[in-house]
Structure formats: C-alpha cells, structure tokens
Amino acid sequence: MSSAAPPVTLLYNGTVLTGGKTSEVFTDGAVAWSGDRILAVGLESDLTERFPDAGRLDAHGGMILPGLINLHHHLYSALARGLAPSSPAIDFGQILDKLWWRLDRALTPETVRLSALLGVADSIRWGCTTLFDHHSSPSCIRGSLSNIAEVIAEAGLTALLCYEVSDRNGHPEAVAGLVENLTFIDRQRNHPRLRGTLGLHASFTIEDKTLDEAADRRPDGCGCHIHVAEDALDFQVSEVSFGGAPLQRLEERGLLDNRALLVHGIHLTSEGRAQITRNDSVLIHCPESNANNGVGRLDVERAAAEGCTVGLGTDGMSSAMLRSLRAAFLALRAGRRDPTAGFATLPSILHTNALVARRFFDEPLLGEIAPKAPADLCVVDSPPPTPINADNAFGHLVYGAAEAPVRHTIAHGRVLLEDFRHTTLDIAEIVEGARIEAPGLWERFHAIGDSPVGRLPI
C-alpha cells in the first residue's frame, strides 16, 4: 500500500521574486509546496483556488525570495567576536598570523561544533538555505567535517564542506587535512544535500609537493575551494618560494576547472582573470571581509566584462547575504566614483550563486522558485512600499530588503524559521554553550603567543 502524499503548504500574502534567468515578480503572490518540492508559484487567488485545503503560512506582505546561497563562509570564526590579538595586526599577514591562525589552532571538537551551530543559526536567521564552508581546526582535523555536517543536517540546510589544506604548520598537518577532505568527499559522494570538495588555504601556504599530492588524489569531478589573490602577499610568497603565480600553480596541476571556487581575486591581473574565464572557474566576491581587512576591493564590473563568473560570499564576516549584496553594490560605486555603476552586473549575482551551486548538487532548479524546484524559500520582512517589477526589483533589494529581518526560512520544505523564531535549533542553549566554552578558547588563543609555527614566510 502506497503512503499518502505529504500535505501541501501555501506561503501567501507576499510579493514573490522567483529568481532564475528571467525572474518574475508576483505582487499578491504565493508559493505552494509539498514535501521538499515546489508545486506552483503565482497569484495568491489562483493558488488558493487550486489548493483549497493547503496549510497556510502568512508572509505578512514581505518579499518571498528563493532561499539565499552563500558561496564562501568560515563557520569556525563564530567565537572570535570581541576577540583581539595581544598586539596590533597592522597588515594582512599579521591578521592571519596573530588572529585567524591562532584561533583555528585553539579550536576543539566542541568549539568547532558550537561555532557551526552559531553560524548555521545566523544563516537561517538571514534566509540562507545553502552554504559553502571552508574550515580549519589544526588541533582537531580528523572528523571535523563530519562534526560540522551533523550540525548542518540537524538544522536542515544544504552545504558543500571542505577542510583547508596548508603547510603553514608543517607538511604532516597538510597531509592530514588532505585526508580529511578525501574521506569526507568519499563518504558524502551521493548525499543529496551534504557534499564535500577539496579545500586549499591559499597558494602562498601550500608547498609544491602538497599541491602535487592534492591534485593527484583529487577524485574525478571534485572541485577545489581556495583563497586567491586576497592580498599581494599571495603573489609575493608564491612567486619567490614556489616560482609561480597562484593561478599558474593551480592551472599547471589541472586544478583550475569549472568546479574551482576562487575566493577574493582582488589583486589578479587581466591575465589572471582571463585564466579564470578560459577555465570556466568561479570568482567569489566577499566585499565586507575585504573592507574589514583593508586588502582592497574586487572590481566586479571589470571582472564580469572580462568574462569571469562572479559569485558572492561572506567570508565568515556574517551570514547575511543580502547585506553582502548591498556592500558589493556600494563598494563598486565608491571605488569607481560612479553613481551609475552596479546595475550592469550585480542584479544577476544571486542567480549566479544558484548556477554555481547547481554544479555541485543534482538540483537543476536550485535557487529558483519554480515547479519541481527544491522548496527553499525565505521571506524578508520588507513589504515593497512602491511599485515593484522585474526591472526595479534589485533596487528594492539593496535599498530596502537588505536592511530588513527575515521572517520565515524554509529549506527543502521544512520551516526552519517561523515568524522570526528558529524551529530546529535552540538558540538560548547554543548561546549558553558558547558562553561556557568561549573563555577557554580565548585562553588557548592567547597562550599560543608568538611562535615560528604558522608565521610568514613559510
């Protein structure tokens, strides 16, 4: 005897932006889903008539969007809020050495789990249903990706995970990081919503023998996720220590392909951007992090004009993708000193994120509100106060929705945030656990002190 079909839920009383290549806008719109699939999208009156017995979820006039996708996150950074190095970090190398490379070494399995919980809770709070995470915990490498995956599965999100391979703490640790990647990739190969890819830190901390081994052992069809040209340091050390520019080293080993996720790219030349275009790789822009670290900015319009596929991430600064979109828009205008810039490329960047995510998951309609697409949705509590259509929807996002809270987040048909409250995570419990564990983490952080481990140049 066949089981009964899952019930239908109708998300109604909102303005629907469908996403997709030719995004549509439905004022007085609604979305119906059953199980983990969208059944229909359109006018509320039509869908109410079509699904009279559906359960109902009120959007309260807000903007109904596809679930947001974050192409570059660092969940492990969540417990660094308020943490400062013992001495000032005055450039990018010192920011790494005095802050991030000490924090990651101070992590334990429990603080890895709590950091993931905090970051995932924030992602849900800001309407993100799919995230690509780049992890590092040198003191507890083995099993770290499974630790994070358990949190993500419990919360209900989709994720692509990796461990960053680096020789900054010695070659044995780099090999351990590679093994952690390969183990997780193999274990999750056929999982519909949790998969792995090859994580690499950055060219300037990866020796030739490590890069060779990573390229040789990378499974067929598996991409790599790596920081590239975030700072001029990446070029300086790569060329002096390893005799090649970052992208050159990747391309020579076959690592520059259509599943290569190249984060930042600020200091790339036109030749480097041409390499990215030629190999159909992805350049991921993280504007808030770049501003915070004072490393410069990516000229998104120039990169796009030169043929690069440009996506968007947060780099651990936050989990708020619409705020990252707004930051990218304003940084582009400020950098170019052009109040007309931005509308040529940035309105499509969220859809680009969806197209990139589809390369890694068997979901041809991921990131779009359409029949048979995954029921990944969010409702931003920003009722449009002026006329909205496909031509001006981007303006409504960056000038309105980017500053508004998310009311509902639905992932694969499961309501994870309902009327601003989490349904799958106990936030009070998570925060209390973090408050208990953070002092010990900070003590370990400061105890690491100055040492030759992890310092530059390697």
Helices and strands as residue ranges (DSSP letters): E 8-17, E 25-34, E 37-43, H 44-50, E 55-58, E 63-66, E 68-73, G 75-80, H 92-95, I 96-100, H 101-106, H 109-125, E 128-135, H 144-155, E 158-165, H 171-187, E 194-196, E 198-202, G 203-205, H 208-217, E 224-228, H 233-242, H 246-252, E 260-264, H 270-278, E 282-285, H 287-293, H 300-305, E 309-312, H 321-336, G 346-348, H 349-358, E 377-380, H 393-399, G 401-403, E 406-411, E 414-418, E 421-422, H 427-448
